[in-house]
Amino acid sequence: MSDLTPEQLKAAEFKDGICAVIAVPGSGKTKTMMERIGILVNKHGIAPENILGLTFTKNAAAEMKSRLVEVLGDRSERVHLSTIHSFCYYLLKREGFVFEIVSGKEQLILMKEVMKQLKIKDLTVGTVLREISLAKNNLIFVDEFKELFVGDPSMMKVAVIYERYDDLKFKKMLLDFDDLLIQSYVLLRDHEKIRGKYLETFSSVLIDEFQDTNPVQLEILKLLITENSADSSFWVCGDDHQSIYGFAGASVGNILNFKTMFPLSEQFILELNFRSTQKIVQACSNLANHFKRQIHKEFKTNNIKGDDVIVLESSNEMTEALALVREITDLVERKGYKYNEIAVLYRANFQSLYPEEAFLQNKIPFYIQGGSCFYKKREIKFLLFYLRVIQDPDCDEADEALLNILNAPVRYISNKSKAELKEFCDKKDIHLYQGLKETRFDTPFIRKNIREFINFLDPLIEAVDTFRPSELLKLLRNNLDYDRFIVDEDLPTIDDVIIENLNHLQLSAARYDDIKSFLEYTDTFEDSNISENKDGVSLMTIHKSKGLEFKIVFLIGLVDTLLPSAKGNIEEERRICFVAISRAMELLFLSYPLGYLNQPSKKSIFIDEILGNKEPAVE
């Protein structure tokens, strides 16, 4: 504990009751939380098994467990540290609930089954799942959902699906991740004896990243604590400035209104940033001054003054990416930085395209945090497979591509049928597309689908030289109803990521006159300079960067309508920007193009706010 600051020590030594620790980025809040657990055990005699520590991701929970070993040694294993969802799973299983978790692909299949039963075709699976998830995270059950949307035909369809979806899961004894929260809340709310058992078991409850809680999570936490008790404590830490998951139901109001919810609670503020230079801390402070609702805090650091924030202006997205190359090359070759000490952050997934291209061409190794490079994304690859078959169906590459697109969109071609097709072609020594024309499948329905597939492709193959790649991509998307198919095949994502990726594929293809040259270009990404062991420059969305830090951060695409997003709430967009710039330790670059998507673009308002060139609005 000797290395705790006085502010950290006060927060860590808080014994009984309720308190909130508000922490600026890089102020060591997780460390403080772990030291608090050590104090509870070593100083106050709290048994480790009577302590519950919660966070939001498996990685964060693993890090907490690792840090706690340093504080408590072997006794750390007796402390219940987990994600909120894992705790709810533990709770329900311990109380005798019999269920299996449904997630990912299985969840999509279930929802498709429900929508097929109800003959609802004008809504996408992703949209429905997103609406139901938001409702559950806000504790809106089916009956209330119906009342809220009386007179809205589209949302009333969602309500019907919501009810049928829950009924189907109940019959199959399945719970999705939202159900874990809902069922745990109902159990603790309605069964006083069970609630009493957990109140007795966990006398100390701690939660990290409290700003990311949603309404149902908050209600579960309230049921796990006893207010005004001398024998229990509820300790939360977080930062309202870093609440960026509103799209997933998180409510920044949970931390902003903490004192109102718990009037007798205490508040500690950790204001000393150990991560960043004074210049970067000042940039964070400048931006924070523009929040309309916030918990006021000073931004302090004992680190060196550092370099000024650097602003890069470019003519368009491609020249912006080349500017990154120049700066990164200089940083590595002249200033001695390593590639893995550098991160390029962006608001939307598709923005990785131009940096990827520029880095690949200039042999700069890079790593896509939490994903794959642009041309290897699932929704992109399917369309490239179509181009491959259309460009030359009689080649080995087209054979592989054909197998991938037979069910994109779904044509109910089984793996058995695919195997039979391959066997037939091997015997006749012909390529798969020709074999597809000659093979007679047993099922009339499949024969019909294959015939329609061939009738669609044949004219495109014959006229391939007349198409520009962007034109053909647009035709494929429209005639195959591809966008709907690909969205229905994936879980809900941030800001319609998949559709944006498809739009940018077309923009990228527009630079090429023929399909062959475009495919040759995308092939370069197969053997690319992408680092598999994270030793390259990190490319990631701002959301993926939360909790991470880098010596150097480039925040790109700082143009109006993108950051801030035209679809987003300005306060949350500002918080997203705040998270991005606060990842930087030594150098921060802000980059914007004067032209974006072949249109003039306007510099983001956040740049002047970060630099301190714009006074906060007075209300």
C-alpha positions, 0 to 999 in steps of 0.5 A: 500500500506504500505506493498508493497516493493519498487519494487512492489510499482514502478510497481504498480504506473506506470501510462501511457504507456506500461510496463512488470512486470517480477516476480520470484515465490512467489514475489507477482505479483498478489497482485501487480496487484490488488494494481495497480488497487487500485492506478489507481482508488484512486490516478489517478481517473480512473473509475473502469469500465474503467479497464480490468483485465485478467487472464487464469483460472476461479480460478485465476479470482475468486482469483483476484476478492476476493483480489480486494474487499480488495483494492476497496471494493464495487467498485471492482464489477465495474472492469471487471476481467475475463479470456481471454475466458470469455472476448471474450464471453462477447465481441461477445455477446455484439456485437450481435453474436448469438451462443452457446458454444460447448465443451467437449463431444459435441465437440467430437460428432461434430468431429466424425460426420465430420470424418464419413462424410468424411470417414476418419478412420486413424486419431484419433479425439483427434489428429485432435482436437489438430492440429486444436486447435494449428493452431487457437491459432497460427492464421493459418486459413484453407487456410494457413493451406492447403498451409503449408502442401502441400505434407503431406497427413495426414495433408491435411486430417486434413485440410479438416476436419478443413474446414468441422468442421468450416462449421458445427459449423457455420451452427449450430451457435456454437463456441468452445473455440478457436473460441471465440479467433479467432472471437474476433480477427477478429472482433476487427481487421476488425471493426475500430468502434467497436475496437474504442469503446473498446479502449475508454471503457478500458483505462487500460488493465492488464493481469496476467500470461502473459507468458501463452499467445498464438499468437492469445491472444497476437494479441487481446491484441494489438488491445485493447491498444493504444501505446504511449498514455498518456491516456491509459496503458497496464500492464502485469506481468509474469515470462518467467521461468514459461511458461509451456503450449507450448503443448497448443500453449502458446508462451514464446516468447511473454514475452521474446520479449516484449521489442522488440514488444513494444520498448518504454515499461518499465520493472520492475523486482520483485526479492524478493521471500516471499514464500521459504527459502534461500536454495530453492531460491538458488536451483531455481537460480541454475536451472535458470542459465541453461536457454538459453533464459531468462530475467535475474533476481536475486533470493532473499529472506529474509526468513531463510536459511532453510535445504539443498535440499534432494536427494533420490535415490531408486532402482525402482518406488516401492522403491521410493514410499516406501521412500516417505512413510518413509520421510512423516511419519517422517515429520508428526510424528516426526517433526509435519507437517500436511499431507495437507502441503505436495505435491508429484509432477510428470511429467506424470499422470501415475506416481501417481500409485506407491505413491497411492499404498504405501500410501494406504498400509501405511494408509497415506491419500492423495488427487489427485489434479484435478483428480481421483486415478489411478484405478478409471480413466475412461480408466482404469475402462473399462478394469477392467470391462472387467476382472470382466466379464471374471473372473466370469460372474455370479455374481452381480459385473459382472452385473454392469461391463457388463452394463459399457462395452456394449458400450466400444467400441461403439456397439450402445446399448441404455439405453432402450435396457439395461433397457429391458435386466435388466427387462428380467433378473430380471424376469428369475432370471439370471445374465446379461451375460446369459440374453444377450445370451437369449434376442432377441433385436429388431434391427438386427444391435444390435443383430449382435453386441451383438452376436459378443460381446458374441463370443469374450468373451465366449472363454476368459471366458472358458480359464480364468485360463490360462491367466495372467492379463497382457496377457489378458489386452494386448489381450483386447487392441489389439482385441477391438482396445481399445486404439483408442476407448478410445482416440477418446472418450476423448479430447486431453491431455498432452503427450498421458496421456491415452495411458501411463496410459494403458501401466502402467496398464499392468505393474501393472497387471504383478505383479499378476499371476491370474485375481482374485488376481489382481481384489481383489487388485484393489478393495482396491482402492474403499474404499481407504484412499483418502481424499475427503476434501483435508486434505491428501498429495496432489498428482498432475502433475507439470502442476496442481501445477502451482500457488500453494505452499506447505511447503514440496514438493517431486519431484519424477521420476527425470530420463532422458526421463521422466523429461526431457521428451524424447518428450519435448523441453529441455528448456520447460522441464527445465521450468516445473522442475523450476515450480515444485521446486519453489512450495516448501516453507520449504523443497524440496526433489528430488527423482529418481529411478535407475531402471525405467519400469524394465530398468536401468534409468539415473538420470535427468540432472536437479538434478545436475543443481538444486544442482549447481553441473553443470556449465551452458553451454557457447555458 
